[in-house]
Amino acid sequence: MTAYLELYHGGKLKERIEAAKSLLQSCRVCPRHCGINRRQDEVGKCRTPRQAMVSSYGPHFGEEAPLVGKRGSGTIFLTNCNLSCLFCQNYSISQLGEGEMVSKEELAYMMLYLQAKGCHNINLVSPTHVVPQILEALEIAVERGLDLPLVYNTGGYDSVETLKLLDGIVDIYMPDMKYSDEKIAQELSGIKNYPQVNKAAVKEMYRQVGDLQINEERIAQRGLLLRHLVLPHSLAGTEEMVNFVSKEISPNTYINIMAQYRPCYKAHDIPSLARPISTAEFQEAVKLAHQAGLSRLDRARPTEILRFP
C-alpha cells in the first residue's frame, strides 16, 4: 500500500491539506518565507499565486533506473521554482514561467492519466512551492482510484515544517544536494543558507522514508534517492556533500552523481560555468563518493559526459 492511502482512509489527509493551505496565508510554504498572501493571488519569489501551474506531463524515461522501469515515471513538470539557478537546464519552465494554471481537479486528472498509462509512480518535479495544491489534488485523485507511489522531486531547498506535513504521504523523496558552500549557492542560485536548509531537509526526508527500497522488478517503492550535479571547478562541493551523506544520513543512501552539466540559461556569461564538466571532474566526484563509503551509486550514462580536455 502506498503511503498516503492509510492517511486518506483514516481521515487524516484532510487535516494535512488544511494545515498546508494555512501556510499560503502569509506564505511560508518554502524556506524563503515571503510572507505574502497567496490565497489572495499575491506572488512571491516563486512567482506562483493560489493555483499551481504545469508545463507538461507524461511518461518519462530519462529518470533514474529504479523510477523508470519498463513503463516510465509518471512525470508532472510544475512551473516555476523557489530557486533562481543561473545554469538551469529547464529554465524556460523554472525561471521563465512556461506553463498553464491548473485547478486541483485538472492536477488530479493528470495523476490518474499517468496511472492509466501504466507508469510506475507519480513524479512531481519542482513541487516545493505548491505542496498545498498538490495535496488538494491528491485527495481527489485518491477518491478516484490513485494508488501509485508519490515521488517528491525537488531542488532541495525545502522547509522542514512543510515536509512534516508530507510524512506518511510521500513515498520517495528525490532531492538535489546542489552546494556545500553558502556563498556559491547565493551567487549561482540566489538563495541564502542553502547548505544548512538542504541538510536539515534531507535529514527529515530520511527520517520519514529511510533508505531506498527496490522490489524484485527493480522498481523503487519507498525511500530516499539523492541527486548531486557535478559542476566545473568543484563548485558543487562534492567532497563535503558525500561525507555528510555517509556520516549523517546513511552509507546505504542511493545517490546519483550526475555528469550531464552543460552551460544553459545564463551560464555562458559566467566564466566558471561556461563549459561542460570534464571526464576527470566526474571521475573524481565518483571517487570521492566511494571514499566516503557510499556504494549505491546510480550508473552514469557515458553519453551524458560532454567531453572537455
SULURQUI-V760023 format. One record per residue. N is the residue number from 1. SS is DSSP state (a for helix, b for strand, c for the rest). PSI is psi in radians with two decimals (* if undefined). Layout:
n-><N | N>
ss-><SS | SS>
psi-><PSI | PSI>
This chain:
n-><1 | 2 | 3 | 4 | 5 | 6 | 7 | 8 | 9 | 10 | 11 | 12 | 13 | 14 | 15 | 16 | 17 | 18 | 19 | 20 | 21 | 22 | 23 | 24 | 25 | 26 | 27 | 28 | 29 | 30 | 31 | 32 | 33 | 34 | 35 | 36 | 37 | 38 | 39 | 40 | 41 | 42 | 43 | 44 | 45 | 46 | 47 | 48 | 49 | 50 | 51 | 52 | 53 | 54 | 55 | 56 | 57 | 58 | 59 | 60 | 61 | 62 | 63 | 64 | 65 | 66 | 67 | 68 | 69 | 70 | 71 | 72 | 73 | 74 | 75 | 76 | 77 | 78 | 79 | 80 | 81 | 82 | 83 | 84 | 85 | 86 | 87 | 88 | 89 | 90 | 91 | 92 | 93 | 94 | 95 | 96 | 97 | 98 | 99 | 100 | 101 | 102 | 103 | 104 | 105 | 106 | 107 | 108 | 109 | 110 | 111 | 112 | 113 | 114 | 115 | 116 | 117 | 118 | 119 | 120 | 121 | 122 | 123 | 124 | 125 | 126 | 127 | 128 | 129 | 130 | 131 | 132 | 133 | 134 | 135 | 136 | 137 | 138 | 139 | 140 | 141 | 142 | 143 | 144 | 145 | 146 | 147 | 148 | 149 | 150 | 151 | 152 | 153 | 154 | 155 | 156 | 157 | 158 | 159 | 160 | 161 | 162 | 163 | 164 | 165 | 166 | 167 | 168 | 169 | 170 | 171 | 172 | 173 | 174 | 175 | 176 | 177 | 178 | 179 | 180 | 181 | 182 | 183 | 184 | 185 | 186 | 187 | 188 | 189 | 190 | 191 | 192 | 193 | 194 | 195 | 196 | 197 | 198 | 199 | 200 | 201 | 202 | 203 | 204 | 205 | 206 | 207 | 208 | 209 | 210 | 211 | 212 | 213 | 214 | 215 | 216 | 217 | 218 | 219 | 220 | 221 | 222 | 223 | 224 | 225 | 226 | 227 | 228 | 229 | 230 | 231 | 232 | 233 | 234 | 235 | 236 | 237 | 238 | 239 | 240 | 241 | 242 | 243 | 244 | 245 | 246 | 247 | 248 | 249 | 250 | 251 | 252 | 253 | 254 | 255 | 256 | 257 | 258 | 259 | 260 | 261 | 262 | 263 | 264 | 265 | 266 | 267 | 268 | 269 | 270 | 271 | 272 | 273 | 274 | 275 | 276 | 277 | 278 | 279 | 280 | 281 | 282 | 283 | 284 | 285 | 286 | 287 | 288 | 289 | 290 | 291 | 292 | 293 | 294 | 295 | 296 | 297 | 298 | 299 | 300 | 301 | 302 | 303 | 304 | 305 | 306 | 307 | 308 | 309>
ss-><c | c | a | a | a | a | a | a | a | c | c | c | a | a | a | a | a | a | a | a | a | a | c | c | c | c | c | c | c | c | c | c | c | c | c | c | c | a | a | a | c | c | c | c | c | c | c | c | c | c | c | c | b | b | b | b | b | b | b | b | c | c | c | c | a | a | a | a | c | c | c | c | b | b | b | b | b | b | c | c | c | c | c | c | c | c | c | c | c | c | a | a | a | a | c | c | c | c | c | b | b | c | c | a | a | a | a | a | a | a | a | a | a | a | a | a | c | c | c | c | b | b | b | b | b | c | c | a | a | a | a | a | a | a | a | a | a | a | a | a | a | a | a | c | c | c | c | c | b | b | b | b | b | b | c | c | c | c | c | a | a | a | a | a | a | c | c | c | c | c | c | b | b | b | b | b | c | c | c | c | c | a | a | a | a | a | a | a | a | c | c | c | c | a | a | a | a | a | a | a | a | a | a | a | a | a | a | a | a | c | b | c | b | b | c | c | c | c | c | b | b | b | b | b | b | b | b | b | b | c | c | a | a | a | c | c | c | a | a | a | a | a | a | a | a | a | a | a | a | c | c | c | c | b | b | b | b | b | c | c | c | c | c | c | c | c | a | a | a | c | a | a | a | c | c | c | c | c | a | a | a | a | a | a | a | a | a | a | a | a | a | c | c | c | c | c | b | c | c | c | c | a | a | a | c | c | c | c | c>
psi-><2.29 | 2.74 | -0.75 | -0.31 | -0.64 | -0.74 | -0.72 | -0.87 | -0.40 | 0.04 | 0.14 | -0.34 | -0.66 | -0.68 | -0.70 | -0.69 | -0.81 | -0.68 | -0.69 | -0.73 | -0.57 | -0.43 | -0.31 | -0.37 | -0.90 | 1.51 | 2.14 | 0.59 | -0.66 | 3.01 | -0.14 | -0.49 | 1.04 | -0.53 | 0.13 | 2.89 | 1.62 | -0.32 | -0.32 | 0.37 | 0.36 | 2.66 | 2.50 | -2.51 | -0.51 | -0.12 | 0.50 | 2.12 | -2.46 | -0.75 | 2.62 | 2.79 | 2.53 | 2.36 | -0.81 | 2.92 | 2.66 | 2.98 | 2.35 | 2.34 | 0.21 | 0.13 | -3.09 | 2.56 | -0.74 | -0.27 | -0.55 | -0.81 | -2.44 | -0.37 | 0.04 | 2.80 | 2.30 | 1.52 | 2.33 | 1.98 | 1.83 | 2.40 | 2.56 | 3.03 | 2.73 | 0.04 | 2.86 | 0.99 | 2.21 | -0.22 | 0.28 | 2.23 | -0.31 | 0.64 | -0.49 | -0.49 | -0.90 | -0.60 | -0.60 | -0.06 | 0.51 | 2.10 | 3.13 | 2.55 | 2.42 | 2.57 | 2.95 | -0.57 | -0.71 | -0.68 | -0.67 | -0.70 | -0.72 | -0.76 | -0.79 | -0.63 | -0.79 | -0.62 | -0.75 | -0.50 | -0.13 | 0.19 | 2.69 | -0.32 | 2.97 | 1.98 | 1.83 | 1.87 | 2.20 | 1.03 | -0.17 | -0.79 | -0.08 | 0.56 | -0.80 | -0.72 | -0.66 | -0.76 | -0.66 | -0.75 | -0.65 | -0.73 | -0.77 | -0.76 | -0.68 | -0.71 | -0.47 | 0.22 | 0.13 | 2.35 | 0.30 | 2.66 | 2.51 | 2.30 | 2.19 | 1.70 | 1.69 | 2.72 | -0.14 | 0.04 | 1.36 | 2.57 | 2.28 | -0.64 | -0.79 | -0.73 | -0.61 | -0.48 | -0.30 | -0.02 | 2.15 | 0.06 | -0.91 | 2.34 | -0.72 | 2.09 | 2.28 | 1.34 | 2.63 | 2.61 | 1.66 | -0.72 | 2.64 | -0.15 | 2.16 | -0.71 | -0.74 | -0.71 | -0.72 | -0.75 | -0.70 | -0.39 | 0.07 | 0.68 | 2.52 | 2.55 | 0.55 | -0.89 | -0.76 | -0.85 | -0.75 | -0.78 | -0.72 | -0.69 | -0.78 | -0.67 | -0.76 | -0.71 | -0.79 | -0.67 | -0.66 | -0.75 | -0.24 | -2.85 | 2.71 | 2.23 | 2.22 | 2.29 | -3.08 | -0.31 | 0.15 | 0.53 | 2.30 | 2.37 | -0.64 | 2.59 | -3.01 | 2.28 | 1.99 | 2.61 | 2.44 | 1.96 | 2.10 | 2.24 | 2.74 | 2.70 | 0.47 | 0.49 | -0.44 | -0.22 | 0.86 | -0.75 | -0.82 | -0.66 | -0.85 | -0.58 | -0.68 | -0.82 | -0.80 | -0.71 | -0.62 | -0.20 | -1.43 | 2.37 | -0.19 | 0.24 | 2.33 | 2.13 | 2.38 | 1.87 | 1.88 | 2.36 | -0.03 | 0.32 | 2.34 | 2.67 | 2.13 | 2.90 | -2.00 | 0.11 | -0.49 | -0.43 | 0.00 | 1.91 | -0.70 | -0.26 | 0.05 | 0.19 | 2.76 | 2.90 | 2.73 | 2.84 | -0.69 | -0.68 | -0.71 | -0.80 | -0.62 | -0.71 | -0.76 | -0.73 | -0.76 | -0.67 | -0.77 | -0.73 | -0.52 | -0.16 | 0.19 | 2.17 | -0.27 | 1.32 | 2.31 | 2.35 | 2.15 | 2.47 | 2.19 | -0.57 | -0.24 | -0.30 | 1.90 | 1.93 | 2.39 | 2.29 | *>
